[in-house]
Amino acid sequence: MNSEEALVACQEIMDNCVDCGLCRSECQLLQRINESLVSLAIRQPTVTEAYNCSLCGLCESVCPSDLSPKYMFAAIREKSVAEGEIDIEDFRYMFPDRPLNVMKLYREVNGIGYGELNPDREADTAFFAGCSMLTYAPQLVHVLFKTLQQQDQGVSLLTDCCGLPLYQLGLKEREARFIQGLKDKLRRLKVKKLIFACPNCYYQLQSMALEMGIAIQTIYEALEDSELVNVPLEEQHRKVVTVHDSCPDRAAGKFAGQARKALALKGYSLVEMEHNRDRALCCGSGGQVSHFDPELAQSLVQARLREVEASEAEILAAYCLGCVLNLSKNQNQIPVQHVLNLLLEFEQDFVGLKRRAQSLFEGPEGEKLWERIMAD
């Protein structure tokens, strides 16, 4: 089945691509491969090429034939795992279904927990913060949860991952089992509505929620009537903001529109980068590409930051925490903030946070932590 899906994805491009070159003109990976998309589909991408794709979807946004090269790369990832062309277990430190992974370890080492919020309890409404926010922005989670509680005392905090890394790594069957476990939990907790802060989680679980009859909201919809969010800034705090758009929101533009509307109502002035909304550039963390080609990932970061600089904005805002972290990992010019930090009026220092997470595994103690995380 995996080989068949890869063949179908490649065949669609072979049959329909007009070789206009628009996808190649926008994509650093396709520029590096430097051959026509049809030629690439005929020979099928290599394992390395497949895992160097950020799966961002910019290619499909610019394609006049509505083709999606990213699905070809994703299908090759799945085929590579199924046929043993890559030892995906080498990357098990990312697997969200393991007892210990990078994010769980980071929370453990840094004493990050949510016991006082009584998480994962039965409730009609649940806040799905997402593993990145739970791990790297605990203050933001607490403020958001308490703000949601002002509107609904019974809201519950969920501490789950959405399972997206399993899909990105080519582990489709494992992803399906993970999603089934999440379904079982939501039924057990009798959840009727999910509120999402992360666009990755929202779109990853959208069809599952629909199938289960669970209503879904973005955090911006949930906070629309919150006094805290709607109180305009004092004049001296109103700055010029440019918004980096998240790849999974590319087609629907739900988070893009709601985040901009909320920022404008708050009193911020908005300017756009050259690539925005459905044609936004990837932040460099999409598809877990930083684990497979750090050099390409860094090149994507620099391309985005050049557009930020050209916008002359005073603040770069993103509504995906993964994007915030990646765009601020070695950035020392324009400050990077999550949109929610700006709306809730408390800024955080995200600079170098990803680097600090990587430093967990340095030195003798770091080696011991690595042994723990990679243990079978």
Secondary structure as UniProt FT lines:
FT   HELIX           2..16
FT   HELIX           22..26
FT   HELIX           28..33
FT   HELIX           37..43
FT   HELIX           47..51
FT   HELIX           58..62
FT   TURN            64..65
FT   HELIX           69..82
FT   TURN            83..84
FT   HELIX           88..94
FT   TURN            96..97
FT   HELIX           102..109
FT   TURN            110..111
FT   HELIX           115..117
FT   STRAND          125..128
FT   HELIX           131..136
FT   HELIX           138..151
FT   TURN            153..154
FT   STRAND          156..158
FT   HELIX           164..168
FT   TURN            169..170
FT   HELIX           172..188
FT   TURN            189..190
FT   STRAND          193..196
FT   HELIX           199..212
FT   STRAND          215..218
FT   HELIX           219..222
FT   TURN            223..225
FT   HELIX           227..230
FT   HELIX           235..237
FT   STRAND          240..244
FT   HELIX           247..249
FT   TURN            250..252
FT   HELIX           254..266
FT   STRAND          269..271
FT   HELIX           277..279
FT   HELIX           286..288
FT   HELIX           289..292
FT   HELIX           294..311
FT   STRAND          315..318
FT   HELIX           321..327
FT   STRAND          336..338
FT   HELIX           339..343
FT   TURN            344..345
FT   TURN            351..352
FT   HELIX           353..358
FT   HELIX           359..361
FT   HELIX           363..374
//
